[in-house]
Amino acid sequence: SSDVCSSDLDLSTRDCGGQAVVMLGGELDVMDAATVAATLSAGAAGGSVVIVDLARLKFVDASGPGPLMLAREHARAAGGELLLAAPQRQALLVPTATRLADVLPVHACVEDAARIAEQSRAAAPVTARAALPAVI
């Protein structure tokens, strides 16, 4: 587990059922976008599933969706996936307006996302992983 703390954003990583979980808390704004993109992309580099736990994220400005979309592109290019879990309605007002929730799979909690990821990984051939379904 590792932690990064800026004045407005808390970022930490952990494991949940063999899946990498990146927890974002506080506020995600343009000042933290590069750090978030780098952390998520690094986690996805090995072709694994990265679950972004948004339960403690209170605010996302207009720059917030960018690092999430970039990390998902990196994850998919490496044969993995990026999933969002436990978004707070008030935090996703901007991302919802930019249709982020329509593009990234969103799950009610980290455990649901980990279970879906594990089922998908077990069902997919090693050489070609299927896209994970969105559960909203």
C-alpha positions in Angstrom: 0.0 0.0 0.0 1.3 3.5 -0.8 -0.1 6.9 -0.1 0.2 10.3 -1.7 -1.3 13.4 -0.1 -1.6 16.8 -1.6 -3.4 19.7 0.0 -6.8 18.7 -1.5 -6.4 15.1 -2.7 -5.7 11.8 -0.8 -4.5 9.0 -3.0 -3.6 5.5 -1.7 -3.4 2.0 -3.2 -4.3 -1.4 -1.8 -5.4 -4.9 -2.9 -8.9 -6.3 -3.0 -9.3 -9.9 -4.0 -6.2 -9.8 -6.2 -7.2 -6.5 -7.9 -5.3 -3.3 -7.6 -7.5 -0.6 -5.9 -6.6 3.1 -6.0 -8.5 5.1 -3.5 -9.1 8.8 -4.3 -10.3 11.1 -1.5 -10.9 14.8 -1.1 -10.8 16.9 -4.2 -9.5 16.0 -7.7 -8.5 19.1 -9.6 -6.1 20.2 -12.3 -3.2 20.4 -9.8 -3.5 16.6 -9.1 -4.5 15.4 -12.6 -0.9 14.4 -13.6 -0.3 12.5 -10.3 -3.6 10.6 -10.7 -2.9 9.8 -14.3 0.6 8.5 -13.6 -0.5 6.4 -10.6 -3.4 4.8 -12.5 -1.4 4.2 -15.6 1.4 2.6 -13.7 -1.1 0.3 -12.0 -2.6 -0.7 -15.3 0.8 -1.1 -17.1 0.9 -4.9 -16.4 -2.4 -5.6 -18.0 -4.2 -5.9 -14.7 -7.6 -4.5 -13.6 -7.4 -1.2 -11.7 -10.4 -0.3 -9.5 -10.6 3.4 -8.7 -12.4 3.7 -5.3 -14.3 7.1 -5.4 -16.1 6.6 -2.1 -14.2 9.4 -0.3 -13.9 11.7 -3.3 -15.9 14.9 -2.6 -15.2 17.0 -5.7 -14.0 16.5 -9.3 -13.3 19.6 -11.4 -13.5 19.7 -15.2 -9.9 18.3 -15.5 -10.8 15.2 -13.4 -12.2 12.9 -16.2 -9.0 13.3 -18.3 -6.6 11.2 -16.1 -9.3 8.5 -15.7 -9.8 8.3 -19.4 -6.1 8.3 -20.1 -5.5 5.5 -17.5 -8.3 3.5 -19.1 -6.7 3.8 -22.5 -3.4 2.6 -21.0 -5.0 -0.3 -19.2 -6.9 -1.5 -22.3 -3.7 -1.2 -24.4 -1.9 -3.4 -21.9 -4.8 -6.0 -21.9 -6.4 -4.7 -18.6 -9.3 -2.5 -17.6 -10.1 0.4 -15.4 -13.3 0.4 -13.3 -14.8 3.1 -11.1 -16.4 2.1 -7.8 -18.6 3.8 -5.2 -18.9 7.2 -6.8 -20.5 9.9 -4.7 -23.2 11.8 -6.6 -22.0 15.2 -5.7 -18.4 14.4 -6.8 -19.5 13.1 -10.2 -21.6 16.2 -11.2 -18.9 17.4 -13.7 -17.9 13.9 -14.9 -21.5 13.0 -15.4 -22.0 16.1 -17.5 -19.0 15.0 -19.6 -20.5 11.5 -20.0 -17.7 9.8 -18.0 -20.1 7.5 -16.4 -21.3 6.4 -19.8 -17.8 5.5 -20.9 -16.2 3.9 -17.8 -17.7 0.9 -16.0 -19.1 2.1 -12.7 -19.8 -0.2 -9.8 -21.6 0.3 -6.5 -18.6 -0.7 -4.4 -15.0 -1.9 -4.7 -16.0 -5.5 -3.8 -18.6 -5.6 -6.7 -16.0 -4.3 -9.1 -13.4 -6.8 -7.9 -15.9 -9.7 -8.3 -16.9 -8.6 -11.8 -13.2 -8.2 -12.8 -12.4 -11.7 -11.4 -15.3 -13.3 -13.2 -14.4 -11.6 -16.5 -10.7 -12.6 -16.1 -11.7 -16.2 -15.4 -14.0 -16.3 -18.5 -11.7 -14.5 -20.9 -8.9 -16.2 -22.8 -5.4 -15.3 -21.7 -4.5 -13.7 -25.1 -7.7 -11.7 -25.6 -9.6 -10.3 -22.6 -13.2 -9.3 -23.1 -14.4 -5.8 -22.2 -16.0 -5.7 -18.8 -19.7 -4.9 -18.7 -20.9 -1.6 -17.1 -22.9 -2.1 -14.0 -24.6 1.1 -12.9 
